[in-house]
Amino acid sequence: MRAVIVYESMFGRTRAIAEAIASGIGDYAETTLVRAGDVGGSVLYDADLAVVGCPTHTRTMPQPVTRKAAPGYAKKHDSDLALEPGAVGSGVREWLSSLGEHMIYAAAFDTRTEGPASLTGRASRAISRSLAHHGMSIVAPPESFLVDEDSTLLPGEMARAAAWGATLGQAVRTERAQAITNKG
């Protein structure tokens, strides 16, 4: 089984979550982790599972205008944020719009500020809808991993991401086994 994790990250928090998810899936699948700005649609060739995530900006996926604001946050004198390489280039939104149809399993995640999703928004919902639009079977509800107002991951989020990744790997393994049994 092969899993591909595509992520977008401004300050490294979403990348860290993607890495934790990859470690959780790693017990179930060969896993490739790639930044959205560095990938084309062919990365999903022969994949069984796509996991896609990004930070939540203005209640949804980052856009070029919100990415352009990221360097300003990192330059604030009281900030310990460091801009990720390629953070202001293209991201998950653009990559998803370039995809064709893929008949594979998929799941979506985001990082967002702690608080009710009705106030903060959740990029993972839009990602999940887009993945389904491209023919993918969604294996888990969209998941959010939380940061504080300084963009620091809350305690326990890395472990929760690894556990979620393991859950995804197990779910796809079970789905594939059932599909093979049903064909037989």
Protein Blocks (a to p, Z undefined) as FASTA:
>chain_A
ZZddddddfklmmmmmmmmmmmmmmmmoccddddfklccfklmgopabdcdddddeehia
cdfklmmmmmmmmmpmkbcbdcdehklmccfklmmmmpccddddddddddddeddfklno
pfklmmmmmmmmnopacfbdcddddddfkopacehklmmmmmmmmmmmmmmmmmmmmmmm
mmZZ
